[in-house]
Amino acid sequence: MAEIGLAVPPEMVLIGDHTVEGGMRALGELMRLHKPPTAVLCSNDMTAIGVMRESYDLGINVPRDLSVIGFDDIRLSEFMTPPLTTVQMSQTELAQIAFQALMNDIAEATVGDEPKEYPLTTNLILRRSTALARSNSARQRA
């Protein structure tokens, strides 16, 4: 969002536990905000599935009222109703990057203050849980 000049309100960033139940709790918190989001990007697909379940319970239509995006592209994602848009990554590439990061840390005598970046190739898998935002429609329904 910062790259395209949109502010990220801190209350919109929630720390979760990467579970279905965590996604359900997080959406409940987001919907209580004065101006709830029109889209949610989750840390993994299980959290996104929880967001979709809580959306259903709250009468929020995905994707008409709220777009939902997961991360992992687990097999279940394509069988959700609607099918979940997700970010796909290679587990093999992730393991190689993690190994390289570990080797780099071991090779350095002291840990630097500068964070290191390790790019990971990802692909957006567009399914039907995303749509153009409607103005505050999720808030009106919640």
C-alpha atoms as an extended CHARMM CRD file, in Angstrom:
* protein
*
       142  EXT
         1         1  MET       CA              0.0000000000        0.0000000000        0.0000000000  PROA      1               0.0000000000
         2         2  ALA       CA              2.8720000000        2.3460000000        0.8210000000  PROA      2               0.0000000000
         3         3  GLU       CA              4.3120000000        1.8030000000       -2.6710000000  PROA      3               0.0000000000
         4         4  ILE       CA              1.1500000000        3.2250000000       -4.2510000000  PROA      4               0.0000000000
         5         5  GLY       CA              0.7960000000        6.0500000000       -1.7500000000  PROA      5               0.0000000000
         6         6  LEU       CA             -1.9190000000        4.6300000000        0.4880000000  PROA      6               0.0000000000
         7         7  ALA       CA             -1.5890000000        4.9970000000        4.2320000000  PROA      7               0.0000000000
         8         8  VAL       CA             -1.8690000000        1.8430000000        6.3040000000  PROA      8               0.0000000000
         9         9  PRO       CA             -3.8210000000        2.6580000000        9.4730000000  PROA      9               0.0000000000
        10        10  PRO       CA             -2.1930000000        0.7020000000       12.3380000000  PROA      10              0.0000000000
        11        11  GLU       CA             -5.5570000000       -0.5780000000       13.5590000000  PROA      11              0.0000000000
        12        12  MET       CA             -5.9330000000       -2.4060000000       10.2300000000  PROA      12              0.0000000000
        13        13  VAL       CA             -2.8420000000       -4.5530000000       10.8570000000  PROA      13              0.0000000000
        14        14  LEU       CA             -3.6370000000       -7.3990000000       13.2410000000  PROA      14              0.0000000000
        15        15  ILE       CA             -1.3300000000      -10.0670000000       14.6200000000  PROA      15              0.0000000000
        16        16  GLY       CA             -2.9030000000      -13.4850000000       14.2910000000  PROA      16              0.0000000000
        17        17  ASP       CA             -2.0890000000      -17.1060000000       14.9240000000  PROA      17              0.0000000000
        18        18  HSD       CA             -2.4050000000      -18.3990000000       11.3380000000  PROA      18              0.0000000000
        19        19  THR       CA             -5.5320000000      -20.4740000000       12.1000000000  PROA      19              0.0000000000
        20        20  VAL       CA             -9.1440000000      -20.5110000000       10.9400000000  PROA      20              0.0000000000
        21        21  GLU       CA            -10.2260000000      -19.3360000000       14.3930000000  PROA      21              0.0000000000
        22        22  GLY       CA             -7.6620000000      -16.5300000000       14.2970000000  PROA      22              0.0000000000
        23        23  GLY       CA             -9.0730000000      -15.3430000000       10.9740000000  PROA      23              0.0000000000
        24        24  MET       CA            -12.5760000000      -15.3500000000       12.4130000000  PROA      24              0.0000000000
        25        25  ARG       CA            -11.4720000000      -13.2990000000       15.4440000000  PROA      25              0.0000000000
        26        26  ALA       CA             -9.5100000000      -10.8600000000       13.2770000000  PROA      26              0.0000000000
        27        27  LEU       CA            -12.4500000000      -10.1310000000       10.9990000000  PROA      27              0.0000000000
        28        28  GLY       CA            -14.6490000000       -9.5510000000       14.0400000000  PROA      28              0.0000000000
        29        29  GLU       CA            -12.1620000000       -6.9360000000       15.2610000000  PROA      29              0.0000000000
        30        30  LEU       CA            -11.8820000000       -5.2990000000       11.8420000000  PROA      30              0.0000000000
        31        31  MET       CA            -15.6410000000       -5.0240000000       11.4400000000  PROA      31              0.0000000000
        32        32  ARG       CA            -15.8940000000       -3.1410000000       14.7360000000  PROA      32              0.0000000000
        33        33  LEU       CA            -13.6840000000       -0.3400000000       13.3940000000  PROA      33              0.0000000000
        34        34  HSD       CA            -15.2480000000        3.0200000000       12.5290000000  PROA      34              0.0000000000
        35        35  LYS       CA            -14.2520000000        2.4360000000        8.8990000000  PROA      35              0.0000000000
        36        36  PRO       CA            -13.7880000000       -1.3130000000        8.2700000000  PROA      36              0.0000000000
        37        37  PRO       CA            -11.7550000000       -2.5690000000        5.3110000000  PROA      37              0.0000000000
        38        38  THR       CA            -13.1120000000       -3.5240000000        1.9170000000  PROA      38              0.0000000000
        39        39  ALA       CA            -10.3430000000       -6.1260000000        1.4940000000  PROA      39              0.0000000000
        40        40  VAL       CA             -8.2950000000       -8.3890000000        3.7430000000  PROA      40              0.0000000000
        41        41  LEU       CA             -4.8890000000       -9.8760000000        2.9190000000  PROA      41              0.0000000000
        42        42  CYS       CA             -4.1400000000      -12.7920000000        5.2250000000  PROA      42              0.0000000000
        43        43  SER       CA             -0.8600000000      -14.3650000000        6.3130000000  PROA      43              0.0000000000
        44        44  ASN       CA             -1.9820000000      -17.7660000000        5.0610000000  PROA      44              0.0000000000
        45        45  ASP       CA             -4.9360000000      -19.5370000000        3.4740000000  PROA      45              0.0000000000
        46        46  MET       CA             -6.2410000000      -21.0020000000        6.7360000000  PROA      46              0.0000000000
        47        47  THR       CA             -6.6080000000      -17.5070000000        8.1920000000  PROA      47              0.0000000000
        48        48  ALA       CA             -8.3370000000      -16.3880000000        4.9900000000  PROA      48              0.0000000000
        49        49  ILE       CA            -10.7360000000      -19.3280000000        5.2680000000  PROA      49              0.0000000000
        50        50  GLY       CA            -11.5580000000      -18.1610000000        8.7980000000  PROA      50              0.0000000000
        51        51  VAL       CA            -12.1780000000      -14.6330000000        7.4810000000  PROA      51              0.0000000000
        52        52  MET       CA            -14.5090000000      -16.0450000000        4.8400000000  PROA      52              0.0000000000
        53        53  ARG       CA            -16.3710000000      -18.1190000000        7.4380000000  PROA      53              0.0000000000
        54        54  GLU       CA            -16.8270000000      -15.1320000000        9.7550000000  PROA      54              0.0000000000
        55        55  SER       CA            -17.9450000000      -13.0480000000        6.7630000000  PROA      55              0.0000000000
        56        56  TYR       CA            -20.6540000000      -15.6030000000        6.1110000000  PROA      56              0.0000000000
        57        57  ASP       CA            -21.7500000000      -15.5310000000        9.7650000000  PROA      57              0.0000000000
        58        58  LEU       CA            -21.8870000000      -11.7050000000        9.7100000000  PROA      58              0.0000000000
        59        59  GLY       CA            -23.8620000000      -11.5730000000        6.4610000000  PROA      59              0.0000000000
        60        60  ILE       CA            -20.9430000000      -10.0430000000        4.5390000000  PROA      60              0.0000000000
        61        61  ASN       CA            -20.7910000000      -11.2110000000        0.9390000000  PROA      61              0.0000000000
        62        62  VAL       CA            -17.3630000000      -12.2420000000       -0.3720000000  PROA      62              0.0000000000
        63        63  PRO       CA            -16.3740000000      -10.6970000000       -2.7740000000  PROA      63              0.0000000000
        64        64  ARG       CA            -19.1700000000       -8.1520000000       -3.2550000000  PROA      64              0.0000000000
        65        65  ASP       CA            -18.7350000000       -6.5630000000        0.1990000000  PROA      65              0.0000000000
        66        66  LEU       CA            -15.2610000000       -7.8050000000        1.1500000000  PROA      66              0.0000000000
        67        67  SER       CA            -12.3770000000       -9.1570000000       -0.9170000000  PROA      67              0.0000000000
        68        68  VAL       CA            -10.2710000000      -11.8670000000        0.7300000000  PROA      68              0.0000000000
        69        69  ILE       CA             -6.7710000000      -12.9780000000       -0.2690000000  PROA      69              0.0000000000
        70        70  GLY       CA             -4.7940000000      -15.8050000000        1.3150000000  PROA      70              0.0000000000
        71        71  PHE       CA             -1.1820000000      -16.8890000000        1.0710000000  PROA      71              0.0000000000
        72        72  ASP       CA              0.1030000000      -20.4440000000        0.4130000000  PROA      72              0.0000000000
        73        73  ASP       CA             -2.3120000000      -21.7860000000       -2.2300000000  PROA      73              0.0000000000
        74        74  ILE       CA             -3.2680000000      -24.8490000000       -0.2160000000  PROA      74              0.0000000000
        75        75  ARG       CA             -5.4130000000      -27.3230000000       -2.1250000000  PROA      75              0.0000000000
        76        76  LEU       CA             -8.5550000000      -26.4460000000       -0.1220000000  PROA      76              0.0000000000
        77        77  SER       CA             -8.4100000000      -22.8470000000       -1.4310000000  PROA      77              0.0000000000
        78        78  GLU       CA             -9.7980000000      -23.7180000000       -4.8300000000  PROA      78              0.0000000000
        79        79  PHE       CA            -12.7510000000      -25.5740000000       -3.2790000000  PROA      79              0.0000000000
        80        80  MET       CA            -13.9690000000      -22.7330000000       -1.0440000000  PROA      80              0.0000000000
        81        81  THR       CA            -17.1800000000      -20.8940000000       -1.8780000000  PROA      81              0.0000000000
        82        82  PRO       CA            -16.2000000000      -18.6630000000       -3.5510000000  PROA      82              0.0000000000
        83        83  PRO       CA            -12.7990000000      -20.0790000000       -4.4970000000  PROA      83              0.0000000000
        84        84  LEU       CA            -10.0580000000      -18.2140000000       -2.6070000000  PROA      84              0.0000000000
        85        85  THR       CA             -7.6830000000      -15.8310000000       -4.3680000000  PROA      85              0.0000000000
        86        86  THR       CA             -4.2370000000      -16.5910000000       -2.9700000000  PROA      86              0.0000000000
        87        87  VAL       CA             -0.5290000000      -15.9870000000       -3.3490000000  PROA      87              0.0000000000
        88        88  GLN       CA              1.3600000000      -19.0680000000       -4.4490000000  PROA      88              0.0000000000
        89        89  MET       CA              5.0090000000      -19.6820000000       -3.6280000000  PROA      89              0.0000000000
        90        90  SER       CA              7.4100000000      -22.5360000000       -4.0840000000  PROA      90              0.0000000000
        91        91  GLN       CA              8.0380000000      -24.4470000000       -0.8560000000  PROA      91              0.0000000000
        92        92  THR       CA             11.3310000000      -25.6280000000       -2.3370000000  PROA      92              0.0000000000
        93        93  GLU       CA             12.4510000000      -22.0710000000       -3.0650000000  PROA      93              0.0000000000
        94        94  LEU       CA             11.3710000000      -20.9590000000        0.4170000000  PROA      94              0.0000000000
        95        95  ALA       CA             13.4170000000      -23.7890000000        1.9850000000  PROA      95              0.0000000000
        96        96  GLN       CA             16.4510000000      -22.8320000000       -0.1090000000  PROA      96              0.0000000000
        97        97  ILE       CA             16.1420000000      -19.1810000000        0.9340000000  PROA      97              0.0000000000
        98        98  ALA       CA             15.7610000000      -20.1370000000        4.5940000000  PROA      98              0.0000000000
        99        99  PHE       CA             18.8370000000      -22.3540000000        4.3770000000  PROA      99              0.0000000000
       100       100  GLN       CA             20.8470000000      -19.5940000000        2.6770000000  PROA      100             0.0000000000
       101       101  ALA       CA             19.7580000000      -17.0660000000        5.3370000000  PROA      101             0.0000000000
       102       102  LEU       CA             20.8310000000      -19.4680000000        8.0810000000  PROA      102             0.0000000000
       103       103  MET       CA             24.2010000000      -20.0700000000        6.4200000000  PROA      103             0.0000000000
       104       104  ASN       CA             24.7220000000      -16.3160000000        6.0230000000  PROA      104             0.0000000000
       105       105  ASP       CA             23.9640000000      -15.7470000000        9.7160000000  PROA      105             0.0000000000
       106       106  ILE       CA             26.3710000000      -18.4910000000       10.7740000000  PROA      106             0.0000000000
       107       107  ALA       CA             29.1160000000      -17.1160000000        8.4930000000  PROA      107             0.0000000000
       108       108  GLU       CA             28.9070000000      -13.6490000000       10.0520000000  PROA      108             0.0000000000
       109       109  ALA       CA             30.8140000000      -13.2100000000       13.3130000000  PROA      109             0.0000000000
       110       110  THR       CA             28.4070000000      -10.5240000000       14.5470000000  PROA      110             0.0000000000
       111       111  VAL       CA             24.8030000000       -9.9190000000       13.7390000000  PROA      111             0.0000000000
       112       112  GLY       CA             24.3920000000       -6.6180000000       11.9080000000  PROA      112             0.0000000000
       113       113  ASP       CA             21.6770000000       -4.1210000000       12.6050000000  PROA      113             0.0000000000
       114       114  GLU       CA             20.7520000000       -3.9800000000        8.9410000000  PROA      114             0.0000000000
       115       115  PRO       CA             17.9360000000       -6.3220000000        7.9700000000  PROA      115             0.0000000000
       116       116  LYS       CA             18.6120000000       -8.5730000000        5.0140000000  PROA      116             0.0000000000
       117       117  GLU       CA             16.1600000000       -9.1970000000        2.2360000000  PROA      117             0.0000000000
       118       118  TYR       CA             15.7760000000      -12.5040000000        0.4900000000  PROA      118             0.0000000000
       119       119  PRO       CA             13.4380000000      -12.2100000000       -2.5010000000  PROA      119             0.0000000000
       120       120  LEU       CA             10.9340000000      -15.0100000000       -2.9960000000  PROA      120             0.0000000000
       121       121  THR       CA              9.1510000000      -15.5710000000       -6.2950000000  PROA      121             0.0000000000
       122       122  THR       CA              5.3810000000      -15.5450000000       -5.8810000000  PROA      122             0.0000000000
       123       123  ASN       CA              2.3590000000      -15.7790000000       -8.1630000000  PROA      123             0.0000000000
       124       124  LEU       CA             -1.0780000000      -14.3050000000       -7.5830000000  PROA      124             0.0000000000
       125       125  ILE       CA             -3.6910000000      -16.9920000000       -8.1990000000  PROA      125             0.0000000000
       126       126  LEU       CA             -6.8540000000      -15.0750000000       -9.0390000000  PROA      126             0.0000000000
       127       127  ARG       CA            -10.0110000000      -16.8650000000       -8.0760000000  PROA      127             0.0000000000
       128       128  ARG       CA            -13.4150000000      -15.4610000000       -7.1320000000  PROA      128             0.0000000000
       129       129  SER       CA            -12.9070000000      -14.1080000000       -3.5840000000  PROA      129             0.0000000000
       130       130  THR       CA            -11.8250000000      -10.6790000000       -4.8740000000  PROA      130             0.0000000000
       131       131  ALA       CA            -13.6400000000       -7.8860000000       -6.7030000000  PROA      131             0.0000000000
       132       132  LEU       CA            -13.5260000000       -4.1280000000       -7.0750000000  PROA      132             0.0000000000
       133       133  ALA       CA            -14.3150000000       -2.4120000000       -3.7760000000  PROA      133             0.0000000000
       134       134  ARG       CA            -17.7230000000       -0.9120000000       -3.1450000000  PROA      134             0.0000000000
       135       135  SER       CA            -17.7580000000        2.0390000000       -0.7890000000  PROA      135             0.0000000000
       136       136  ASN       CA            -18.1590000000        0.8470000000        2.8070000000  PROA      136             0.0000000000
       137       137  SER       CA            -20.5850000000       -1.9400000000        1.8770000000  PROA      137             0.0000000000
       138       138  ALA       CA            -19.1090000000       -4.3660000000        4.4300000000  PROA      138             0.0000000000
       139       139  ARG       CA            -19.5930000000       -1.8100000000        7.1880000000  PROA      139             0.0000000000
       140       140  GLN       CA            -23.2110000000       -1.2630000000        6.2240000000  PROA      140             0.0000000000
       141       141  ARG       CA            -23.9080000000       -5.0090000000        6.4130000000  PROA      141             0.0000000000
       142       142  ALA       CA            -21.9950000000       -5.6680000000        9.6750000000  PROA      142             0.0000000000
